C-alpha cells in the first residue's frame, strides 16, 4: 500500500502522558477525510536522547498509520516489563505513545 499524503491542516488532539516518571505530550493527528488517526508527535520537556528516541518512534508510527496499519495494532507487539508495583508497564515510552494512539483512534 502506498503512503497517503495528508493535507497541511488537519484535526488533532494533544494528551499529557508519563512513562516511568518521564512526562511528555502526545499529539495525534487525524485524516480529515476518514477521521482515522494518521500521525503522531510527542515532546518532552527534558530533551536529549529520550526526546530524539520519542521523535523517531513517532515518525515510524506515523508512517505505519499512513500505510494502513490499524492504531489498535500498534501497542500489541511492544515489550512490557513489571513496574515498581509488580504490574506490567511498557518497556519504553514508545509503548505508551502507541497506547495513546490506539485509544485516540
N, CA, C and O atoms as a DFTB+ gen file, in Angstrom:
420 C
 N C O
     1  1       0.849      -1.171       0.000
     2  2       0.000       0.000       0.000
     3  2       0.898       1.239       0.000
     4  3       1.915       1.277       0.693
     5  1       0.523       2.223      -0.763
     6  2       1.303       3.455      -0.809
     7  2       0.888       4.383       0.319
     8  3      -0.235       4.325       0.819
     9  1       1.802       5.219       0.697
    10  2       1.575       6.157       1.789
    11  2       0.621       7.257       1.350
    12  3       0.747       7.807       0.256
    13  1      -0.322       7.567       2.207
    14  2      -1.278       8.626       1.921
    15  2      -0.707       9.953       2.422
    16  3      -0.327      10.065       3.588
    17  1      -0.647      10.947       1.554
    18  2      -0.206      12.282       1.933
    19  2      -1.372      13.019       2.577
    20  3      -2.474      13.059       2.031
    21  1      -1.117      13.593       3.731
    22  2      -2.167      14.309       4.459
    23  2      -2.181      15.781       4.077
    24  3      -1.156      16.327       3.669
    25  1      -3.337      16.426       4.208
    26  2      -3.386      17.865       3.942
    27  2      -2.597      18.628       5.020
    28  3      -2.362      18.105       6.110
    29  1      -2.198      19.848       4.709
    30  2      -1.417      20.647       5.647
    31  2      -2.184      20.950       6.931
    32  3      -1.579      21.003       8.003
    33  1      -3.471      21.146       6.852
    34  2      -4.285      21.404       8.045
    35  2      -5.182      20.203       8.290
    36  3      -5.862      19.724       7.383
    37  1      -5.176      19.713       9.554
    38  2      -5.985      18.551       9.893
    39  2      -6.298      18.565      11.390
    40  3      -5.564      19.174      12.168
    41  1      -7.376      17.903      11.795
    42  2      -7.730      17.879      13.215
    43  2      -6.723      17.073      14.026
    44  3      -6.079      16.160      13.508
    45  1      -6.594      17.421      15.306
    46  2      -5.687      16.693      16.178
    47  2      -6.122      16.846      17.631
    48  3      -6.907      17.731      17.973
    49  1      -5.592      15.960      18.483
    50  2      -5.767      16.087      19.927
    51  2      -4.389      15.973      20.567
    52  3      -3.498      15.314      20.030
    53  1      -4.219      16.617      21.715
    54  2      -2.962      16.528      22.455
    55  2      -3.266      15.998      23.853
    56  3      -4.203      16.447      24.512
    57  1      -2.454      15.030      24.294
    58  2      -2.656      14.349      25.569
    59  2      -1.374      14.449      26.390
    60  3      -0.276      14.280      25.860
    61  1      -1.518      14.724      27.680
    62  2      -0.381      14.674      28.600
    63  2      -0.165      13.213      28.976
    64  3      -1.128      12.495      29.248
    65  1       1.093      12.764      28.995
    66  2       1.391      11.368      29.295
    67  2       2.615      11.279      30.200
    68  3       3.333      12.257      30.410
    69  1       2.827      10.078      30.728
    70  2       4.004       9.826      31.552
    71  2       4.412       8.376      31.376
    72  3       3.568       7.483      31.293
    73  1       5.696       8.157      31.322
    74  2       6.231       6.799      31.318
    75  2       7.419       6.777      32.266
    76  3       8.369       7.541      32.092
    77  1       7.372       5.921      33.250
    78  2       8.487       5.729      34.180
    79  2       8.969       7.051      34.788
    80  3      10.170       7.278      34.932
    81  1       8.025       7.908      35.138
    82  2       8.366       9.184      35.755
    83  2       8.770      10.283      34.788
    84  3       9.117      11.383      35.219
    85  1       8.731      10.008      33.489
    86  2       9.097      10.994      32.472
    87  2       7.828      11.555      31.824
    88  3       7.150      10.839      31.088
    89  1       7.500      12.812      32.082
    90  2       6.312      13.392      31.460
    91  2       6.582      13.807      30.014
    92  3       7.693      14.210      29.669
    93  1       5.568      13.704      29.189
    94  2       5.659      14.166      27.810
    95  2       4.256      14.403      27.277
    96  3       3.274      13.985      27.890
    97  1       4.161      15.069      26.141
    98  2       2.872      15.268      25.489
    99  2       2.851      14.492      24.185
   100  3       3.873      14.349      23.514
   101  1       1.685      13.997      23.840
   102  2       1.490      13.247      22.601
   103  2       0.363      13.923      21.821
   104  3      -0.718      14.157      22.361
   105  1       0.617      14.231      20.566
   106  2      -0.404      14.798      19.686
   107  2      -0.705      13.792      18.590
   108  3       0.198      13.319      17.899
   109  1      -1.981      13.469      18.437
   110  2      -2.432      12.541      17.397
   111  2      -3.200      13.359      16.365
   112  3      -4.159      14.056      16.697
   113  1      -2.765      13.265      15.109
   114  2      -3.429      13.957      14.006
   115  2      -4.307      12.997      13.234
   116  3      -3.993      11.813      13.112
   117  1      -5.406      13.512      12.714
   118  2      -6.390      12.694      12.017
   119  2      -6.515      13.088      10.562
   120  3      -6.374      14.258      10.206
   121  1      -6.780      12.100       9.728
   122  2      -7.090      12.338       8.324
   123  2      -8.489      12.942       8.272
   124  3      -9.448      12.289       8.682
   125  1      -8.633      14.179       7.775
   126  2      -9.959      14.802       7.778
   127  2     -10.967      14.093       6.873
   128  3     -12.173      14.246       7.069
   129  1     -10.506      13.332       5.901
   130  2     -11.417      12.614       5.010
   131  2     -12.008      11.374       5.668
   132  3     -13.187      11.072       5.485
   133  1     -11.183      10.651       6.441
   134  2     -11.624       9.384       7.021
   135  2     -11.843       9.450       8.527
   136  3     -12.545       8.608       9.086
   137  1     -11.250      10.439       9.186
   138  2     -11.332      10.532      10.641
   139  2     -10.406       9.580      11.368
   140  3     -10.460       9.486      12.594
   141  1      -9.547       8.865      10.630
   142  2      -8.637       7.898      11.241
   143  2      -7.359       8.577      11.718
   144  3      -6.874       9.524      11.101
   145  1      -6.821       8.072      12.837
   146  2      -5.523       8.543      13.316
   147  2      -4.494       8.278      12.229
   148  3      -4.388       7.159      11.727
   149  1      -3.732       9.314      11.863
   150  2      -2.811       9.179      10.733
   151  2      -1.408       9.682      11.008
   152  3      -0.515       9.507      10.180
   153  1      -1.201      10.310      12.167
   154  2       0.142      10.772      12.506
   155  2       0.222      10.989      14.008
   156  3      -0.792      11.166      14.683
   157  1       1.437      10.972      14.511
   158  2       1.649      11.172      15.939
   159  2       2.943      11.954      16.145
   160  3       3.945      11.735      15.465
   161  1       2.886      12.873      17.106
   162  2       4.042      13.663      17.508
   163  2       4.124      13.600      19.029
   164  3       3.095      13.496      19.697
   165  1       5.326      13.659      19.583
   166  2       5.479      13.696      21.042
   167  2       6.636      14.620      21.386
   168  3       7.561      14.819      20.599
   169  1       6.554      15.176      22.587
   170  2       7.564      16.129      23.019
   171  2       7.780      15.991      24.521
   172  3       6.824      15.838      25.281
   173  1       9.045      16.047      24.947
   174  2       9.370      16.045      26.366
   175  2      10.003      17.379      26.717
   176  3      10.579      18.053      25.864
   177  1       9.889      17.744      27.962
   178  2      10.489      18.996      28.414
   179  2      12.000      18.850      28.585
   180  3      12.727      19.842      28.537
   181  1      12.469      17.635      28.781
   182  2      13.885      17.414      29.084
   183  2      14.789      17.419      27.863
   184  3      15.962      17.777      27.975
   185  1      14.282      17.036      26.711
   186  2      15.119      16.969      25.514
   187  2      16.087      15.792      25.587
   188  3      15.821      14.801      26.268
   189  1      17.196      15.905      24.891
   190  2      18.227      14.878      24.921
   191  2      17.860      13.617      24.169
   192  3      17.021      13.626      23.268
   193  1      18.512      12.524      24.561
   194  2      18.356      11.252      23.863
   195  2      16.925      10.739      23.925
   196  3      16.423      10.210      22.934
   197  1      16.257      10.882      25.064
   198  2      14.878      10.405      25.150
   199  2      13.987      11.163      24.171
   200  3      13.139      10.560      23.515
   201  1      14.170      12.469      24.067
   202  2      13.383      13.272      23.125
   203  2      13.594      12.771      21.698
   204  3      12.629      12.601      20.953
   205  1      14.825      12.540      21.320
   206  2      15.114      12.096      19.954
   207  2      14.562      10.697      19.698
   208  3      14.074      10.416      18.603
   209  1      14.634       9.823      20.692
   210  2      14.072       8.474      20.550
   211  2      12.561       8.544      20.359
   212  3      12.005       7.852      19.506
   213  1      11.901       9.380      21.154
   214  2      10.452       9.544      21.041
   215  2      10.081      10.116      19.677
   216  3       9.136       9.645      19.044
   217  1      10.809      11.116      19.224
   218  2      10.500      11.709      17.911
   219  2      10.656      10.682      16.792
   220  3       9.817      10.601      15.895
   221  1      11.741       9.894      16.850
   222  2      11.941       8.865      15.824
   223  2      10.819       7.828      15.863
   224  3      10.336       7.397      14.816
   225  1      10.406       7.431      17.058
   226  2       9.317       6.459      17.186
   227  2       8.025       7.015      16.598
   228  3       7.252       6.280      15.984
   229  1       7.795       8.302      16.785
   230  2       6.589       8.926      16.238
   231  2       6.608       8.938      14.710
   232  3       5.572       8.745      14.073
   233  1       7.770       9.161      14.131
   234  2       7.888       9.116      12.671
   235  2       7.522       7.716      12.174
   236  3       6.761       7.569      11.218
   237  1       8.068       6.694      12.828
   238  2       7.764       5.321      12.408
   239  2       6.284       4.989      12.598
   240  3       5.669       4.381      11.722
   241  1       5.708       5.387      13.741
   242  2       4.287       5.126      13.972
   243  2       3.434       5.853      12.934
   244  3       2.461       5.294      12.427
   245  1       3.792       7.090      12.619
   246  2       3.035       7.851      11.613
   247  2       3.085       7.170      10.257
   248  3       2.069       7.072       9.568
   249  1       4.258       6.702       9.876
   250  2       4.381       6.008       8.586
   251  2       3.544       4.732       8.572
   252  3       2.890       4.431       7.574
   253  1       3.560       3.986       9.669
   254  2       2.725       2.784       9.743
   255  2       1.254       3.133       9.573
   256  3       0.540       2.474       8.818
   257  1       0.800       4.167      10.274
   258  2      -0.609       4.580      10.169
   259  2      -0.946       5.018       8.756
   260  3      -2.020       4.696       8.249
   261  1      -0.047       5.746       8.115
   262  2      -0.294       6.248       6.765
   263  2      -0.212       5.150       5.715
   264  3      -0.647       5.339       4.579
   265  1       0.341       4.010       6.092
   266  2       0.367       2.859       5.193
   267  2      -0.744       1.862       5.507
   268  3      -0.769       0.763       4.953
   269  1      -1.671       2.244       6.402
   270  2      -2.838       1.401       6.637
   271  2      -2.828       0.578       7.908
   272  3      -3.787      -0.152       8.159
   273  1      -1.789       0.662       8.721
   274  2      -1.773      -0.077       9.989
   275  2      -2.899       0.446      10.881
   276  3      -3.122       1.654      10.960
   277  1      -3.596      -0.450      11.541
   278  2      -4.667      -0.050      12.449
   279  2      -4.051       0.460      13.753
   280  3      -3.141      -0.171      14.291
   281  1      -4.536       1.594      14.268
   282  2      -3.987       2.137      15.515
   283  2      -4.008       1.142      16.670
   284  3      -3.073       1.109      17.469
   285  1      -5.059       0.331      16.769
   286  2      -5.165      -0.639      17.862
   287  2      -4.080      -1.706      17.809
   288  3      -3.779      -2.333      18.824
   289  1      -3.489      -1.919      16.630
   290  2      -2.447      -2.939      16.490
   291  2      -1.062      -2.434      16.913
   292  3      -0.168      -3.244      17.156
   293  1      -0.870      -1.131      17.005
   294  2       0.452      -0.591      17.325
   295  2       1.000      -1.083      18.665
   296  3       2.141      -1.543      18.700
   297  1       0.252      -1.012      19.770
   298  2       0.859      -1.407      21.048
   299  2       0.923      -2.910      21.300
   300  3       1.596      -3.341      22.236
   301  1       0.252      -3.705      20.503
   302  2       0.146      -5.139      20.778
   303  2       1.476      -5.886      20.782
   304  3       1.635      -6.844      21.539
   305  1       2.422      -5.476      19.962
   306  2       3.674      -6.219      19.835
   307  2       4.831      -5.589      20.592
   308  3       5.960      -6.071      20.508
   309  1       4.567      -4.528      21.321
   310  2       5.654      -3.837      22.013
   311  2       5.918      -4.461      23.375
   312  3       5.021      -5.015      24.009
   313  1       7.174      -4.357      23.813
   314  2       7.606      -5.002      25.050
   315  2       6.954      -4.439      26.296
   316  3       6.598      -3.262      26.364
   317  1       6.807      -5.320      27.284
   318  2       6.277      -4.936      28.596
   319  2       7.193      -5.505      29.666
   320  3       7.801      -6.562      29.496
   321  1       7.274      -4.777      30.770
   322  2       8.085      -5.197      31.924
   323  2       7.294      -4.892      33.192
   324  3       6.417      -4.028      33.181
   325  1       7.596      -5.592      34.284
   326  2       6.928      -5.255      35.543
   327  2       7.364      -3.869      36.021
   328  3       8.545      -3.529      35.941
   329  1       6.423      -3.075      36.514
   330  2       6.790      -1.782      37.080
   331  2       7.084      -1.961      38.569
   332  3       7.112      -3.089      39.061
   333  1       7.295      -0.892      39.267
   334  2       7.684      -0.975      40.678
   335  2       6.600      -1.585      41.566
   336  3       6.893      -2.002      42.687
   337  1       5.361      -1.646      41.092
   338  2       4.280      -2.244      41.878
   339  2       4.068      -3.714      41.522
   340  3       3.285      -4.403      42.176
   341  1       4.754      -4.193      40.500
   342  2       4.571      -5.560      40.042
   343  2       3.614      -5.673      38.871
   344  3       3.527      -6.726      38.238
   345  1       2.890      -4.594      38.574
   346  2       2.010      -4.586      37.404
   347  2       2.861      -4.397      36.152
   348  3       3.993      -3.920      36.236
   349  1       2.331      -4.763      35.012
   350  2       3.078      -4.590      33.769
   351  2       2.971      -3.168      33.258
   352  3       1.924      -2.526      33.351
   353  1       4.078      -2.693      32.716
   354  2       4.124      -1.388      32.067
   355  2       4.882      -1.581      30.761
   356  3       5.570      -2.585      30.578
   357  1       4.753      -0.625      29.863
   358  2       5.509      -0.721      28.617
   359  2       6.994      -0.613      28.905
   360  3       7.403       0.104      29.818
   361  1       7.797      -1.317      28.137
   362  2       9.244      -1.338      28.335
   363  2       9.912      -0.028      27.940
   364  3      11.056       0.223      28.320
   365  1       9.210       0.810      27.181
   366  2       9.768       2.096      26.763
   367  2       8.628       3.088      26.572
   368  3       7.465       2.685      26.541
   369  1       8.936       4.374      26.444
   370  2       7.871       5.346      26.201
   371  2       7.161       5.130      24.868
   372  3       6.058       5.638      24.661
   373  1       7.779       4.391      23.977
   374  2       7.177       4.113      22.675
   375  2       5.872       3.333      22.863
   376  3       4.895       3.577      22.154
   377  1       5.855       2.403      23.809
   378  2       4.635       1.652      24.095
   379  2       3.523       2.546      24.608
   380  3       2.364       2.381      24.228
   381  1       3.866       3.486      25.464
   382  2       2.870       4.423      25.987
   383  2       2.295       5.288      24.869
   384  3       1.092       5.545      24.830
   385  1       3.161       5.732      23.965
   386  2       2.701       6.530      22.820
   387  2       1.761       5.702      21.949
   388  3       0.715       6.192      21.524
   389  1       2.128       4.450      21.683
   390  2       1.273       3.575      20.865
   391  2      -0.073       3.352      21.535
   392  3      -1.100       3.318      20.857
   393  1      -0.087       3.197      22.862
   394  2      -1.336       3.033      23.604
   395  2      -2.220       4.267      23.454
   396  3      -3.434       4.142      23.294
   397  1      -1.629       5.448      23.505
   398  2      -2.393       6.694      23.346
   399  2      -2.977       6.781      21.945
   400  3      -4.139       7.149      21.773
   401  1      -2.174       6.444      20.947
   402  2      -2.666       6.481      19.560
   403  2      -3.833       5.498      19.410
   404  3      -4.846       5.830      18.794
   405  1      -3.694       4.301      19.967
   406  2      -4.759       3.302      19.861
   407  2      -6.033       3.781      20.555
   408  3      -7.136       3.555      20.058
   409  1      -5.880       4.436      21.692
   410  2      -7.046       4.923      22.430
   411  2      -7.675       6.166      21.797
   412  3      -8.855       6.448      22.009
   413  1      -6.894       6.892      21.033
   414  2      -7.391       8.121      20.398
   415  2      -8.043       7.840      19.057
   416  3      -8.619       8.736      18.439
   417  1      -7.954       6.606      18.610
   418  2      -8.495       6.266      17.282
   419  2      -9.993       6.167      17.294
   420  3     -10.602       5.890      16.260
